[in-house]
């Protein structure tokens, strides 16, 4: 953080749906273990140096608050900053988290309005839980503290805080995409959500596309708000209040991934993977179980490539890892069944003695296994139908120590804005296009792979998670927009030869 930022700042209060620790009950007793993820790695040193608090849900509904607080005390001491749990009942969890957040906002913000379940009771619960978060923040915060709230679960927390008289500077970062007006306007609570967001002082988006969508929604729905652009921000003025919207593409702890990928354990795991799958290129897909990840289209594309390019038979293996997630929501379970059926069909069609085309893994990988797959895969196939950023793409690049990998990336992942020059880009709905990209990757020379991967690695190394945290906090305090020269809006090429029509 810059010196100005440090001098002006009070403590940092981070707020997210989940706390960065996992609480587990074993034989009746509660214990905690650190959560994983780049966000906590990057924020922990700032929270420790500056003093801070992380507010979030414990992950255990209907638990006794005193017991949770006791369990968190030890973690707070070892983390070097305080963890405060917001208790949620099972009903709140169902209606706020499973319901409003994950059956309305999640599909809608990923352009999948047909997956939405607009149940009015979800809205009441969402408002109620956001108010509850605000009460906990209000109790925790002192006058000069900077409060940084994260993600779509907490879009209305700022307005609740303002109603309680909280005048602190409030930042917000949206980890998922923001949809275009035609889609956002389908939300029955569009007006309340958009107006509530204007109670923040700084709103960060992953890409220019998301910021533009948000600003267009404000312009169209809240016409009394004056909008201007200045220093890389859009500034939305409502009466005396000014809200700034900026772009801050999230990233990973590049150095940590690169270093861990060199561990003996990872090198061994990589060696074993290739030993078990000799003389072939490994294509890696790793996703949470989620319909936004485009897994069925990807499997179709792999099948299409095997049908059209027989020279790939026995020379390529797709390792598709699906990490269990949100399994209490029916759509997620339907997706699991669809994936497993497709894997079965494709393996049934192509398997030869000694070669199974798709290795399907449905579980959490250990860190060593994950890095082993990153290190060993010659091709990463990352094809979400829409994604806020997609950190798997960046993690793969950081772990590709030999620079021999090819990144195939969806045009609709936020990461495309930074990586589009050197990844092979695909439209995840275009089965043949993805199949062609797989073939291009399969036949790409080592020199070409190396040239592309070097540049990808340089970009991810330069714009890592630490730079992301620093840029957001600097922007919050000094009003200065950090320089992210590699963010440009990715626009699909207009000269595509396969359009086939003249206009
Ligand atoms: O991408 C949004 C996100 O909330 C991430 O922050 C998180 O890792 C993932 O979705 C899964 O979240 P959860 O299991 O809490 O629903």
Boltz pocket constraint, residues with backbone or C-beta under 6 A from the ligand:
constraints:
  - pocket:
      binder: B
      contacts: [[A, 17], [A, 18], [A, 151], [A, 175], [A, 176], [A, 325], [A, 326], [A, 388]]
      max_distance: 6.0
